[in-house]
């Protein structure tokens, strides 16, 4: 049945760039080779926001403001992995709007983050779980509280380089140990890169309720988003967010916060690649991304690379990309072949 389905899907060409990302992720895992999941993630990351969503977002914002809700945009500092462990056809998932396929932050996640921060970091005399202030804002088992936390929608066009989604990778260093628990982890284990999607850009956070309590909830969210982050992998720097100043000007980002790419880059480059392959960083890119050089992660002379040698045709080379490749030759000189992009730089 699986083979028959993939034969049928193989006849379907890629849909328009503004199609539903979530539908493509759930239904069109059609490649048979080992990198099928990576191909699917890369394709989904290239989808653009539909004009229909732009109209919906504008209507949504006007409706919230008409109800008296307070709306404030917040920016993701790097990447956001929300609902990473949800059910799906891949090993990983992401929260996408069911109708328009764009990333969003569930209101329940925002409320949970704020309540957790209030209980653990604010004065327990005022914000303890059974104290009046906590129950007014967050409620208890008998009441939902007096503040409504709405889903935070992606603000159209605010993503990094205009894209709402970006491909990323988790590297499992000891798969046998994690799966069975019987094989002890060792330095010679072959790591398994797992592709997944992350979100970038700005999100509209909206709260509704009594004025002074709404402002109190925003202050708690401001601290929680900046110090703890929301979603998965927050210990690695994901999910950090800051609220925007009036007029759209962003608050200065502390250099220590935006570290997610640096941590991933170090992790991927230090991992042992499969036999016969090498990992490195793309440098000295020229001619609009047509060719450049790769600095091997384990040292040695830089090696020539051309965009024709990329596994995914049509992708440009970019300074800072982390890649994996085989060593071939071109006109008697070493050249990288069968090049796979593992990580894209944040900037």
Helices and strands as residue ranges (DSSP letters): H 2-9, H 21-27, H 36-45, H 51-67, E 70-76, E 104-105, H 107-121, H 124-127, H 132-138, E 148-149, E 152-154, G 160-162, E 165-172, H 175-180, E 192-199, E 202-208, H 211-227, G 234-236, E 241-243, G 246-248, H 260-270, E 278-286, E 291-296, E 303-306, G 307-309, E 322-330, E 333-343
